[in-house]
């Protein structure tokens, strides 16, 4: 499965997507992003993501195609914890604040 770059044009929010396995609509966190295809003109598509994924409008993200859901998803190979997606701060294993 290859990854490609996309530029988010909206912030993540709950969206309705069609689940091809259950044949029902499911609510899922997602955002719109412009994908720069190699052989087609750029297009804005829905990208599914998780609440831990960092998505900033206008900043590039890496995406891949989810074969089961038949849509794009935020790349899963790297998740970065930061103040935007964590509550309570960062601490070392000995309890000191980072």
N, C-alpha and C positions, 0 to 999 in steps of 0.2 A: 504494500500500500504506500503510495507516494504522497508527499506533502507538497503544498503550494502556498504561496503568500496571498493574503487578502487584506484589504483595508476596511475596518469597521466603519459604517456610516450611521449606525444607531447603537445605543447602549443596550446591554442585555435586559430582557424582560420576559415574562411568561408568555408563551405563544402556543397556539394549537397546531399540532402536527399529526399527520395520518400515520398510524402504526400498521405496516403491511402484514405483520404477523397476526395481530388480533382483529384487524380490519375495523378498528375504531379510532377515534380522535383522542389523542393524549395531550396533556399540557406539559410543556417542556420549556426550560430556559433557553433563549436563543437571541440572536441579533442579526441584523442585515449587514452584509459586507460586500464590497466590490471585489470580484475575483478577476485577476489578470490572466486569462487563458493564453496558451502559447499559439493556438491556431484559430481561435475565435475572438470576436470582439469582447471587451470587458462586460461583465454582467453583475448585477446585484442579486445575491442569493441569501437564503436563510442559513445561518450557521448555528447548530446546536452547541451548547456549552454547559458547564457546571458552575456552581456558585463559587468555586475556588479558582476558576480561570480568570486571569486578569485581562480585561478587554477595555481599552481606551479608544474612543472614537478618533479616527485619523492616524492611529499608530498601527503599524503592520503586525499581523498575527499569522501564525502558521495553521493551516487547516488540512484535513484529509477527508476522503469520501467514506461515509459509513454505509457499507454494503447492505446490512440488515435493514436499516431504516430508510435507505435510498435517499440520503441527503448528506450535506457536509457537516462536519463536526470540528470543534476546536481541537488542535493537535494535543494528544494525550502524553507525549513523551516527556513533557516537562511542565511541572506546576510550580509556580513561584509563590511562596507565602509573603505577603506584605500587609501593610496597615489597611489596605482596601478590602481584603478578603479574610482577615483574622480579627478576633476579638480577644482582648485581654493582654496584648503585648507579647514580646518575645523574651524567652528566658533560657539560660544555660541549664544543663542537666543538674547542676548543683544548686539551682534555685535563684542564682543572681540574674538580675534583669540585663538583657543584652543591649 
